Amino acid sequence: SVTIPQMVPMPSVTVRSVAAAWHHTLVLGSDGRVFSFGGGQSGQLGLGADVTSCSSPRQVTALPLDVREITCTEMTSYALTVSGHAYSWGFAGSDSLGHGPGEHDLYTP
């Protein structure tokens, strides 16, 4: 654990916003790219089923490059694009992803 705030290294990225939840963090770059790090057992990192944790920011490449807003909850992540498209991924409990009946955890947007 870290008791003194430290800068998160993100060379070549100008950060527009940060969204943090219990297990993971999303970072939105000013160029519309989204990055994630932390725990992702339910897919909330958006980096694929084989990535259950990540200690440094990695780009969520499955998203388009025009994201303007991000948010996250304990085990889910959401992104809204400039063109008005909403994306969700992660834990599907209580139909929290909005993908309809029978939805399952999504490991990429």
C-alpha positions in Angstrom: 0.0 0.0 0.0 1.1 3.6 -0.6 0.6 6.2 2.1 2.0 9.2 0.3 0.4 10.3 -3.0 2.5 9.5 -6.1 2.1 10.4 -9.7 0.8 7.6 -12.0 3.3 7.4 -14.8 1.5 7.9 -18.2 4.0 9.2 -20.7 2.5 10.9 -23.7 -1.0 11.1 -22.2 -2.6 14.3 -21.1 -5.3 13.2 -18.6 -8.8 14.6 -18.9 -10.5 12.7 -16.1 -10.1 9.8 -13.7 -12.8 7.4 -12.4 -12.0 5.2 -9.4 -13.9 2.3 -7.8 -13.2 -0.2 -5.1 -10.9 -2.5 -7.2 -10.0 -0.5 -10.4 -9.4 2.9 -11.9 -10.2 4.3 -15.4 -8.2 7.2 -16.9 -9.5 9.2 -19.9 -6.9 10.9 -22.0 -7.6 14.3 -23.7 -7.3 12.4 -27.0 -10.3 10.1 -26.2 -8.3 7.0 -25.3 -9.2 5.1 -22.1 -6.8 3.3 -19.8 -7.4 1.0 -16.8 -5.5 -0.5 -14.0 -6.2 -2.4 -10.7 -8.2 -5.6 -10.2 -10.4 -7.0 -12.9 -11.7 -10.4 -11.9 -15.1 -9.6 -13.4 -13.8 -7.9 -16.6 -14.1 -4.3 -15.3 -10.6 -3.5 -16.7 -11.8 -4.1 -20.3 -8.5 -5.8 -21.2 -9.8 -9.3 -21.9 -10.6 -12.4 -19.9 -6.9 -13.3 -19.3 -6.1 -10.0 -17.5 -7.5 -10.1 -14.0 -5.1 -7.4 -12.6 -2.9 -4.8 -13.9 -0.5 -2.6 -11.8 0.0 0.2 -14.3 -2.3 1.8 -16.8 -3.0 -0.1 -20.1 -5.1 1.2 -22.9 -8.6 -0.3 -23.4 -8.1 -0.9 -27.1 -11.6 -2.3 -27.7 -13.1 1.2 -27.2 -13.3 3.7 -30.0 -10.9 6.7 -29.8 -13.6 9.3 -29.2 -14.6 8.7 -25.6 -15.6 11.8 -23.7 -16.8 10.5 -20.4 -16.0 7.6 -18.1 -17.4 6.2 -14.9 -17.1 3.0 -12.9 -18.7 1.2 -10.0 -17.2 -1.6 -7.8 -17.0 -4.2 -10.7 -18.3 -2.4 -13.8 -17.1 0.3 -16.2 -18.8 2.6 -18.5 -17.8 5.0 -21.3 -19.7 7.5 -23.4 -18.4 8.6 -26.8 -18.6 12.0 -28.5 -21.0 10.5 -31.0 -23.4 9.5 -28.1 -22.7 5.8 -27.9 -22.6 4.2 -24.5 -20.3 1.2 -23.7 -20.4 -1.0 -20.6 -18.3 -4.0 -19.4 -17.5 -5.9 -16.3 -19.8 -7.6 -13.8 -23.3 -8.4 -15.1 -25.1 -9.0 -11.8 -28.5 -7.4 -11.5 -28.4 -6.7 -15.2 -26.1 -3.8 -14.5 -24.6 -3.7 -18.0 -27.8 -2.9 -19.7 -27.3 -5.6 -22.4 -30.7 -7.3 -21.8 -31.9 -10.6 -20.4 -29.3 -13.3 -19.9 -26.3 -11.0 -20.0 -23.0 -12.3 -18.7 -19.8 -10.7 -17.4 -18.0 -8.8 -20.2 -14.2 -8.7 -20.3 -14.0 -6.1 -23.1 -16.4 -3.3 -24.1 
